[in-house]
Amino acid sequence: MSSGPNVTAVGEVAARYLGAILYAIEVCAVSMDGAGRGDDARYYRAIASELADAGGKEPGEPVSNPGER
């Protein structure tokens, strides 16, 4: 049994579908804003921002932590 996610495989799938993932996160964030859950929307937008930033990085280049923004 594995001790955690296969980071390489997860990264490959996330890279392949990055646009769809970012769109889905934004749709959820818009819905949260509409429901008065602005803090939740900001949290998910921070995750989307980190994913978008990582999508433009070279392999091995460090990615920032959303808590550091």
N, C-alpha and C positions, 0 to 999 in steps of 0.2 A: 504494500500500500504506500502511496506517495505521501510525503510530509507537507505538501503544499502544491500550489498551482505550478504548472510547467510554464515558467515565465517567458521562455522563448516562443512557445506555441501560442500563448495568450497574446503576446506582442504582435506576432504575425497576423493573427485573426483581427486584432484591434486595428492594425495598420491597414488591412484590406478593407475594412468596413468603417474607417474613421469618420468619413463624411456622414454616414447614416447614424452612427453613434452620437456624433455631435448634434445632429438635427433632432434626434430623439430626446437627448438631454434638454435641449432648448425648448422643445414642445412641452416637456414636463415642467420646466422652470416657468414658462408662461402660464401654465395651468396653476402652478403653486402661487404665482403672483396674483392671479385672479381670485384665488381662494384665501387671500390675505396671509399667505405663508412666505413672506418676503425673505426671511432668514434662510428658509430651506432652499428657495430659489437661488439665492446668492451662493449657498454652499455648492449646489450642483453646477452652477455656472463656473465656479472656481475649479471644479473638477474638469469641466469641459475645456476651460482655458489651459489647464495643465496638459490635457491630452492634445489639444491643438498645438501647443508649444512643442511638445515631445514629437509630434508628427513632422515638424520642420527641423529636427535635430539630426545630426549625423550619428550613426551607431557609436555607442561608447561615450557620447557627449553627455555630461550630467544634466538631469532634469530637476527643476526646482520643486520644492514641496509647497502645496497650496497654502499651508500655514505660514510660509515665509513671505507671502505677498503683502 
